[in-house]
C-alpha cells in the first residue's frame, strides 16, 4: 500500500529518519536497562529500591542541561556532528555504569548519562523535521517517537534472555553498542538543509527563549505532564510486576515486549492521525483513551490481563507522545530549533523527575501497592494533558522559514 506522506523521498531523507530513529531507540534502550534491575542493584549494594530509583531521578533531572548544551552546539555547529558526539558520550557512560563499585558512583554516572541523554532527542528531532517534506511530519513524528518504546522493547528482550547470564552489570556493558551508530551517521547522514541556509542561530539562546516566553512556558508545562504520563506508567512497571505480583524475569520481559509493541503502534497511529485531525485533537484523543483502561491496568492480576491492559495503556500513552516531535518543532522558533524543543521537553523531565522515587516510596508505604499509585497518577495526568492541550497552542504545517515569527493560541 502506498503511503502518500512517505512517497517521493530522497535517499538522504530516508537515511536521516533512520539515524534519528535509531539514535532515540538506542538512547532509550540504555535508559530502560536500569528499570529492570532496580531490585537487583539494591540487593547488591545493600539498600532499598527507592534509594536506587534515585538514579532515575538524577538521569531525568540532568537531561535539561544536556538539551541546552548539545542543542545550543547543534544550532551553532550543525546537527550532524553534535548528534555523533552525543551518541558516543551516552554509550560510554552506559558502559562505565557496569563498573560502578557502589551506589554513589553509580548515581554520579547516571547523572552524567542524563546530560548526554538529554541532548539526543532535540538534536535528532530537529535534524529530522528540517529534512523531510512538511506533509510527512505527522507520521514521521510517530515513527521517531516510536524509537522510545522500541528501545524499551530491546531492553526487555535483553533482560528476558541474557540477564541470568550477564547480570545487571553485563546489561550496562551491552549498552556500549549504540556507539556503532556513529559510523552510520558519519557515512550516510547529511547535515540539515535548514541549518545550512541559516548558518547559525541568530542571537543567544536565552534571548530567543525570552522573546518566545509564552510558547516556552506552555511547552514546559505540557512536557511536565507528558513526562509524568510516560515515566509514571513505564519506569516502575517492571518493579510492579516483580514485587507486587511476584513474576519471574522471563515473564516480566515478555510482558514488557508486549506493551512496548502497543506503544510503537500507538505512536505511529496517532502521529499519522495528527496530520489529518490536527496535533491538539490527536493528543487529546489519545490521552482520554487511557482513562477507561487505567483502573483495569492498575488492578490486573494474571499475566494475560497484565499484558493486555499494559498493551492498551501504552497505545494511549505513546499515542499522545507520537505527536510531540512534530508539535514541538512546529512551535519552536526557527533560530533555536535544535535547542528549544529538546530544552522544554527536558525541563518537563526535570519537573517530573521526582516521579519514580515518589511512586516507589508511596507504593512501599502502602504494602508494595504499585498498581494503585501508578493508576492514580496515570488518570490524573491524562485529564490534565487533555485539558491543557485543548486550550493550548498549535502550529501544524507551519513553514519552518516563518517559525521565528511566533505562534499563537
C-alpha positions in Angstrom: 0.0 0.0 0.0 1.4 3.4 -1.0 1.5 5.9 1.9 1.5 9.4 0.3 3.4 11.1 3.1 6.3 8.6 2.7 6.4 8.7 -1.1 9.0 10.6 -3.3 11.6 10.9 -0.6 15.3 11.2 -1.5 17.7 8.5 -0.2 19.2 11.1 2.1 15.9 11.9 3.7 15.3 8.2 4.4 18.7 7.9 6.0 18.2 10.9 8.2 14.9 9.5 9.6 16.6 6.1 10.1 19.5 7.6 12.0 17.3 9.8 14.2 15.0 6.8 15.0 18.0 4.6 15.9 19.5 7.4 18.0 16.4 7.7 20.1 15.9 3.9 20.2 19.3 3.2 21.4 19.3 6.1 23.9 16.0 4.7 25.4 17.5 1.2 25.3 20.3 2.4 27.5 18.0 4.3 29.9 15.5 1.5 30.4 18.1 -1.1 31.2 18.0 0.4 34.7 14.3 0.0 35.3 14.6 -3.8 35.0 17.4 -4.2 37.6 16.5 -1.7 40.3 15.8 -4.6 42.7 19.0 -6.4 41.8 21.2 -3.3 42.2 19.5 -2.6 45.5 20.3 -6.2 46.7 24.0 -6.0 45.6 24.5 -2.6 47.2 22.6 -3.5 50.4 19.9 -0.8 50.1 16.3 -0.4 49.0 14.6 0.2 45.7 13.7 3.8 46.5 17.4 4.6 47.0 18.4 3.1 43.7 15.4 4.6 41.9 17.1 8.0 42.7 19.3 7.1 39.8 16.2 7.5 37.5 15.6 10.9 39.2 19.1 12.1 38.5 19.1 10.9 34.9 15.8 12.8 34.3 16.9 15.8 36.3 20.1 16.3 34.3 18.6 16.0 30.9 17.7 19.7 30.6 21.3 20.6 31.0 22.2 18.2 28.2 19.4 19.5 26.0 20.7 23.1 26.4 24.4 22.3 25.9 24.0 20.0 22.9 21.1 21.9 21.4 23.0 25.2 21.5 26.0 23.5 20.0 23.9 22.0 17.2 22.3 25.4 16.4 25.8 26.8 16.2 27.9 24.0 14.7 25.3 21.8 12.9 23.0 18.9 13.9 25.1 16.1 12.4 28.4 16.4 14.3 26.8 17.1 17.6 24.5 14.1 17.2 27.5 11.9 16.7 29.3 13.3 19.7 26.2 12.8 21.9 25.7 9.2 20.9 29.4 8.4 21.7 29.1 10.0 25.2 25.8 8.3 26.3 27.2 4.9 25.1 30.4 5.3 27.0 28.7 6.4 30.2 26.3 3.5 30.0 29.3 1.1 29.7 31.0 2.7 32.6 27.9 2.2 34.8 28.5 -1.5 34.7 31.7 -1.0 36.6 30.3 1.1 39.5 31.7 -0.2 42.8 29.0 1.3 44.9 25.7 3.2 44.8 27.3 6.7 45.0 29.5 6.1 41.9 26.5 4.7 40.0 24.4 7.7 40.9 27.2 10.0 39.6 27.5 8.1 36.3 23.7 8.1 35.8 23.6 11.8 36.4 26.3 12.3 33.7 24.4 9.9 31.5 21.4 12.1 31.9 23.3 15.0 30.4 24.2 13.0 27.3 20.7 11.5 27.0 19.2 15.0 27.2 21.0 16.1 24.1 19.9 13.4 21.7 16.2 14.0 21.3 16.2 17.7 20.5 19.1 17.4 18.0 17.8 14.3 16.3 14.2 15.6 16.1 15.3 19.0 14.6 17.6 17.2 12.1 14.7 15.0 11.0 11.9 17.6 10.9 14.1 20.0 8.9 15.0 17.3 6.4 11.6 15.8 5.5 8.7 17.1 3.4 6.2 19.0 5.6 3.4 16.6 4.7 5.3 13.8 6.3 5.8 15.5 9.7 2.9 13.7 11.4 3.8 10.1 10.5 7.5 10.7 10.9 6.8 12.2 14.3 5.1 9.0 15.3 7.9 6.9 13.8 10.6 9.0 15.6 8.8 8.8 19.0 8.3 5.1 18.5 12.0 4.8 18.9 11.5 5.3 22.6 9.3 2.2 23.2 11.4 0.3 20.7 14.4 0.9 22.9 12.3 -0.2 25.9 11.4 -3.3 23.9 15.0 -4.1 23.1 15.9 -3.7 26.8 13.0 -6.1 27.6 14.4 -8.7 25.3 17.9 -8.4 26.7 16.5 -8.7 30.3 14.3 -11.6 29.5 17.0 -13.6 27.7 20.5 -12.7 29.0 20.0 -11.3 32.5 20.5 -14.6 34.2 23.8 -15.0 32.4 25.3 -11.5 32.4 23.7 -9.9 35.4 22.9 -6.2 35.8 26.5 -5.2 35.2 26.6 -7.0 31.9 23.4 -5.4 30.8 25.1 -2.0 31.2 28.1 -3.1 29.3 26.0 -4.2 26.4 24.8 -0.6 26.4 28.0 0.4 24.7 26.8 -1.0 21.4 24.8 2.2 20.3 28.2 3.9 19.7 28.3 1.9 16.4 25.5 4.2 15.2 28.1 7.0 14.8 29.7 5.1 11.9 26.3 5.0 10.1 25.7 8.8 10.7 29.2 9.7 9.6 28.9 7.7 6.4 25.3 8.2 5.3 23.6 11.2 7.0 23.8 14.7 5.6 23.6 17.9 7.5 20.2 19.6 7.9 19.4 21.7 4.8 17.7 24.3 7.0 20.8 24.7 9.2 23.0 25.2 6.0 20.7 28.1 5.0 20.6 29.6 8.4 24.3 29.0 9.1 24.0 29.6 12.9 21.5 30.7 15.4 20.7 34.4 15.3 21.3 35.8 18.8 21.8 34.0 22.0 19.5 31.1 23.0 18.4 32.8 26.2 17.4 35.9 24.1 15.3 33.6 21.8 13.6 32.0 24.8 12.8 35.3 26.3 11.3 36.5 23.1 9.1 33.5 22.9 8.5 33.0 26.6 4.7 32.3 26.3 5.3 29.4 24.0 8.1 28.2 26.2 6.1 28.2 29.4 3.2 26.4 27.7 5.6 23.8 26.2 7.4 23.2 29.6 4.0 22.8 31.4 2.8 20.4 28.7 6.0 18.4 28.7 6.0 18.1 32.5 2.6 16.4 32.3 3.7 14.3 29.4 6.7 13.0 31.3 4.6 12.2 34.3 2.3 10.3 31.8 5.1 8.2 30.3 7.5 7.7 33.2 4.6 7.2 35.6 3.4 4.3 33.6 6.7 2.8 32.5 9.6 3.2 34.9 8.3 1.2 37.8 6.1 -1.2 35.9 8.7 -4.0 35.8 9.1 -3.5 39.6 5.3 -3.6 40.0 5.3 -7.0 38.1 8.1 -8.4 40.3 7.3 -7.1 43.7 3.5 -6.8 43.7 2.8 -9.9 41.6 6.0 -11.9 42.1 6.6 -12.6 38.4 10.0 -14.0 37.4 12.3 -12.2 34.9 11.2 -14.1 31.8 7.5 -13.3 32.3 8.4 -9.7 33.1 10.4 -9.4 30.0 7.7 -10.9 27.8 5.0 -8.6 29.2 7.3 -5.6 28.6 7.8 -6.7 25.0 4.0 -6.9 24.5 3.2 -3.4 26.0 6.1 -1.8 24.0 4.6 -3.2 20.8 1.4 -1.4 21.8 3.5 1.8 22.4 5.1 1.6 19.0 1.8 1.1 17.3 0.2 3.9 19.3 2.9 6.4 18.5 2.8 5.8 14.7 -1.1 5.7 14.6 -1.7 8.9 16.5 1.3 10.7 14.9 -0.2 9.9 11.5 -3.7 10.8 12.6 -2.4 14.2 13.7 -1.7 15.1 10.1 -5.5 14.7 9.4 -7.2 16.0 12.5 -4.5 18.3 14.0 -1.9 17.9 16.7 -4.1 19.0 19.6 -7.0 16.8 18.8 -4.8 13.7 18.3 -3.1 14.3 21.7 -6.4 14.9 23.5 -8.0 11.7 21.9 -5.0 9.5 22.9 -4.9 10.9 26.5 -8.6 10.4 27.1 -8.5 6.8 25.7 -6.2 5.9 28.7 -8.9 6.7 31.2 -11.2 3.7 30.8 -8.1 1.5 30.7 -6.4 2.8 33.8 -8.4 1.0 36.5 -8.1 -2.4 34.8 -4.4 -1.7 34.1 -3.8 -0.9 37.8 -5.8 -3.9 39.2 -4.9 -6.6 36.7 -3.7 -9.8 38.4 -2.9 -12.6 35.9 -0.1 -12.4 33.4 -2.5 -12.4 30.5 -4.6 -9.5 31.9 -1.5 -7.6 32.9 -0.1 -7.9 29.3 -3.4 -6.9 27.6 -4.1 -3.9 29.8 -0.4 -2.8 29.6 -0.6 -3.0 25.8 -3.7 -0.8 25.7 -2.3 1.7 28.2 0.8 2.2 26.2 -1.1 2.5 22.9 -2.7 5.6 24.6 0.4 6.9 26.4 2.7 6.7 23.5 -0.1 7.6 21.1 -0.1 11.0 22.7 3.7 11.1 22.6 3.8 10.2 19.0 2.5 13.7 18.1 5.1 15.5 20.3 8.2 15.7 17.9 6.2 17.4 15.2 4.2 19.5 17.7 7.2 20.9 19.5 9.3 21.5 16.3 6.4 23.4 14.8 6.0 25.6 17.9 9.7 26.2 18.0 11.4 29.5 16.9 13.4 28.6 13.8 16.7 30.1 15.1 16.8 27.7 18.0 15.1 24.6 16.7 17.8 22.3 17.9 17.7 23.9 21.4 14.1 24.8 22.0 12.2 21.5 21.6 14.7 19.5 23.5 15.2 22.1 26.2 11.5 22.5 27.0 11.0 18.7 26.8 13.8 18.1 29.2 12.8 20.8 31.6 9.5 19.0 31.8 11.5 15.9 32.5 13.2 17.8 35.3 9.9 18.8 36.9 8.6 15.2 36.6 11.9 13.6 37.7 10.5 13.1 41.2 8.1 10.6 39.8 10.0 7.3 40.4 11.1 8.0 44.0 7.7 9.4 44.8 5.8 6.4 43.4 8.1 3.8 44.8 8.1 5.4 48.2 4.3 5.7 48.4 3.8 2.2 47.0 6.1 0.6 49.6 4.4 2.6 52.3 1.1 1.0 51.1 2.5 -2.5 51.2 4.0 -2.6 47.7 0.8 -1.5 46.1 2.4 -0.1 43.0 -0.7 -0.6 40.9 -2.8 1.8 42.9 -0.2 4.6 42.8 0.5 4.2 39.1 -3.2 4.1 38.2 -4.0 7.3 40.1 -1.0 9.2 38.6 -1.9 8.0 35.0 -5.6 9.0 35.3 -5.0 12.5 36.8 -2.2 13.3 34.4 -4.3 12.2 31.4 -7.0 14.6 32.3 -4.6 17.5 32.8 -2.9 16.8 29.4 -6.2 16.7 27.6 -7.3 20.0 29.2 -4.0 21.9 28.7 -3.6 20.7 25.1 -7.2 21.6 24.2 -6.8 25.2 25.3 -3.2 25.5 24.2 -1.3 26.3 21.0 -0.9 24.6 17.7 1.2 25.4 14.5 0.5 22.4 12.3 2.0 22.7 8.9 3.9 26.0 9.6 6.8 26.8 7.3 10.0 26.4 9.3 11.2 29.5 7.5 8.5 31.6 9.2 8.6 29.9 12.6 10.6 32.7 14.1 7.5 35.0 13.7 6.0 33.1 16.6 2.7 31.1 17.1 -0.4 32.0 18.9 -3.1 30.1 20.8 
